[in-house]
């Protein structure tokens, strides 16, 4: 594959921003297998945004010759008060259910490096955290706390103020060429790029994907950052999210209840799922009786938006098609966890006891 082909794979939906195209092209011209990283806190069942969207993007990167790393951020999870603040439990779930959620979606260990954060932390790492902190103002650090899924106005522990510096240090310690995350991670990636020369490090290329809206979301046009954080798919609100192991019946039920106002594109999660998860690499077939127009094949996003905005595509027909595609895309995960029920049982125990 030539360099242009690799760049196009990296930029394919769900990517919505790449900083920068020129740097990525130069990277592929000089390195056959660039290093990548995406980090996750360990909390709750894995939903479409964390699991399916990420796996689709990582498969693009693998096809482009990139070596991906999934960074299992145990200390970050602990600082953010997830999983009851039980560090040993966080580590157990990271190595068990959470890692296997990605394996179930087609990202085995021979294709992806899985790194537990705390195993990388040593004197050099903590020195780097301090070096980043002393080169960053408190105001700038506080603007970065939204990477934790929190608003700037939320009360934070003093450890929370360290969180952005730790995440920037993760990027440099891993020696990655590409830092990847949702748009909610943009601030820390930009900080890492700006501070890299002061630390004698190479600037990481920043790859950002869209955030999947919750099923009940109805975001207005040009939402604020806080509104985006509030609206995104959430593990803590079960009916706002589809989890990767759920049954076909549950997926159809949740999509059936989702916000999908007729002719409205903005803030419509079902339209967004069709755009970001399905139409990125395939057509979307709409199955409907002849009296309602007969079957329709949506070839691309432009056609989807045109048909829907003009009222030529009924919300229920779109919901049925998207639900069908999601059931198919998540079939490997359902089958995997059907054979490895111990990981789901492990999570169920946590749900019962916490």
N, C-alpha and C positions, 0 to 999 in steps of 0.2 A: 504494500500500500504506500502511495506517495504521501508527502507531507501534507498537501492540501486535503487529501482524503482523511488523514488522521485528525486534522484541525476540525473538519466538518463533523466527525464523530463526537469529538469533545463538545462541540457547540450545539449538538442536536438536542431538541427538547427532551428533558425538562430544564436544560441549561437556559438561563435568561441573562446571564452576564459573565463575561470573561475579561479579566484584567491581566494582560492584554492579549489581543490576537497576535500582534507582532512578536511578543515574547514567547508565546506558545509555538509559533512557527519556527523561531530560532532554536527553541528547546528541542523540537523534533529533528531539526537539521543537525544537531550536535550530539544528541543522546537517543539511542534506540529504545531504551526502556526507562523513561522518567519515573521518579518516585512520587507517589500521591499519598494524601492522607485525608480522612474524614473522621471526626470524633463524635462520640455519642455518650451522653449520660445514660446510666443504667436505671431504668424505672418503668414498671408496668409492662403490659403486653405491647408488642410491636405492631404499629398500625401502618396504613398505606404510605403515609408520608415518610416515616422512618425506614420502613422495609422495602416495599415495592418500588417506590420512586428512586430510592438510593440504589437498589439492585439493578434497575434498568440503566442508570447512569454509569455504574461501575462496569457493567458489561460492555457499554460503549468504550469506556477507557481501556479495558482489557483488549478489545478488538483493535484499538489504536496502538497497542504495545506498551501501555502504561502499567506499572506494577502498583496496585492499590494496597493501602493499609486502612483497616478499620481499627480505630483507636478507642479502646474500651476505658472510658474516663472514670475510674473508680473514685479517686480523690475529689474530682470535680463534682461527682454525684453526692458524695459525702458532705462537701461544703454547701451544696445547694439544698441539703436537708431531705433528699429523696430516700426512699426505702427505709424510712424511720431513722436515718442516720446510722444504720448498722453497717459498718465498713466490711466486716467479714461476709455478711449476707450479700452486699453489693458485689463483692468479688466472686462469690459463688454463682450468682445469677449471671454475671458477665461472662464467665467461662462456660456456663451451662446454657440456659434458655436463650440469652441474648445473642451469643455467638451463633448458636444453632438456628436462630431465626433467619440469619443471613445465609447460612449453609443451605437451609431449606429452600431459599429463593435462588439457588444456583450459584452460590459464591463459596465453594469449598476452599479448604486451607491450602491446596496446591495452586490456587489462583489469587488468593488474597492473604496478606499478612494480618493476623489478629494480634494486637499488642495491648496488654494490660498496662495502663498508664504508670502505676506505682512501681512496676518492675524496671522502669526506665529512670526513675528518679534517684539521683545521687548528688554528691556535693557540687558537681559541675552544673547540674540542672538548677539547683536552688540558687547558685551564684548567678545564673542567667536570669532567673525570676527577679532577683534583686537588681540586676543590671537594667533590665527592662523597666522596672518600677522607678528607678532613679532617673531614667531618661523620659519618663512620661508624667505629665501633670495629673493631679488628683481629679481635676475636672474632666480630662480626657478619659481617665480610667473609669470614672462614674458613667460617662456616656456609653461605655462599652458593656455595662452590666446587662444590657438587653440581650446579650448572647446567652444569658442564663435563663431566658424565657421570662425575665422580670422587667418591670418598668423602672425607669430611673427614679421614680418617686417611691418605690417599694423600700421598706426597711430591710437593710442588709446587715449581716454580721460583718465584723471586721475581716474575717476570712474571705467573705464574698468580694471584698475590694481587691484581693489578690488574684481572684479567678481569671480576669483578663490577661494578667501578666503570665500566669501559669499556662494559659492556652497558647499565647504567643511563643512561650518557651518550648512547648510541645512541638510546635512547627519546626523550630530551629534545631532542637535535639534530634528529631527524626531525620533531619536533613532532606526534607521533601522539596520537590520542584513545584508541585501543585497542591495548594490548600483548597479543600472542597467543603462546601456546606450550603445550607439554605441561605436565603437572603438575610435571615436574622443573624447570620454569622459575619456579615460583611464588615462591620465595624472593626472586629478584631483582626480580620485579614488585612484591612487597610492599615491598621496600626502596625502589624508585622512587616508590611511592605515599607512603611515609612521609617521604622526603627532599625531595619536590617543593616543599612550602611553604618550606623553608629556602633553596631555590634560586630562589624566585619563579616556579616552574613549576606548570602545572596537573597534578593527579593523573591518570595514565593509568588508564582502565578496564582491568581484567585479565581476559582470557579464557583459560581453561585447558581443554584437551582431555585425554582419557585417553591413557595410553601403551599401545600394542599390545604384548602379551606375546610373547616368543619362542615358536617352534613347540614347543619342548620344555619350556616353562615349566610349573611346577606350584605357583604361589605359594600359601602358606597364607592363611587369613583374617587381615585386619589386618596386612599385611606392613610391615616397617620401610622407611624410605626407601632404605637401602642394598640391601635385598632387591629392591625395585622396580627400582633401577638395574641390578642384576645380571641380572634376569629379562627386561628389555625386549628387543625385537627388536634384533639387533646386526648391523651390516655385517661385522664382523670374524669372525663365526661363520656362514658361509654357510647351513648347514642350520637355523639359528634364524630365518631371514628369507626372505621372498618378495620378489624384486626386480621392479620394475615392468616390465622389458623381457623377463622370462622367458617361455619357451614354455608352452603349455597343458599339455604333458606334464610339464614340470618343476614347475609349480604343483600339479598333481594328485599328483605323487610326494611333494612336500614336505608337503602337507596330509594325504596318506595316512599319513605317518610321524609326524604331530604327536601330542602328548599330548592325549588326549580320553577320559578314563576314564569308563566308564558311570555314569550318574546323578550325576556330580560336576560342579557348576557352578563352584565356586571354583577359580581357577587353571587353568581350561580355556581354552586359547587359541582353539580352534575355536568355542566358544560365544561368546567375546568378539568374534571377527571377525564372526560373524553379527549380534551385537547392535550393534556400532559402525559396521560398514561396509555391511551389507545392510538390516537391519530399520529403519534410521533413516528410510527413505523408500519402502519397498516390502515386499511380502510375500516370504517364502522358501518356494519350492515344494520339497517333498521327494518325489523320485521313487523308488518302490519297488514290487516285485511285489505282486500281490493277496494272495498267501499270507503276506506280511509286513505286511498292513494296507492295501495300496494307497497311492496318492498322498495326500499331506497338504499342506495349505497353512498355513504358520505366519504368522499375521497380525501379530503383535507380539512384543515381548520377553517379556512376561508368559506368553504361550502357549508360547514356546520353552522357557522355564525350567521351566514346569510339565510339559510333555511329556517333557523330557529328564530331569528329576529323578525322575519317576515311572517311568522306564524304558520309556516308550511310543515313544521315538525312539532308534533304535540309533546308536551313534557313527559307524559307517561310512556310514549314510544321511545323517547330518548333514555328515560330511566331504565326501561326494560333492556335496551341494547347495551347500555353501560354496565348494568348489573350482570348481564350474560358474559361480557368480556372480562369483568373482574373475577367472576367465578372461574373462568378458564385460566386466567393469569395466576390465580392463587391456588390452583389445583395442586401443584407440586408441594406447596407449603402444607396444605391440608393432609396430603398423603404422608409427608415426612413426619409430621407431628402425630399422625395416626400410628406410625411405627415407633415413635419415640415419645410416648405419652408421659414419660417421667419428667420431661422438661415443663410441660403444661401443668402437671400435678404439683411440681415445685412452685410454680407461680400461683396456683390456686391456694396452696397452704399460706403463702404470704398474704393473699387477699383476705383470707379468713382470720389470720392472727393480727393483722395491722389495720 
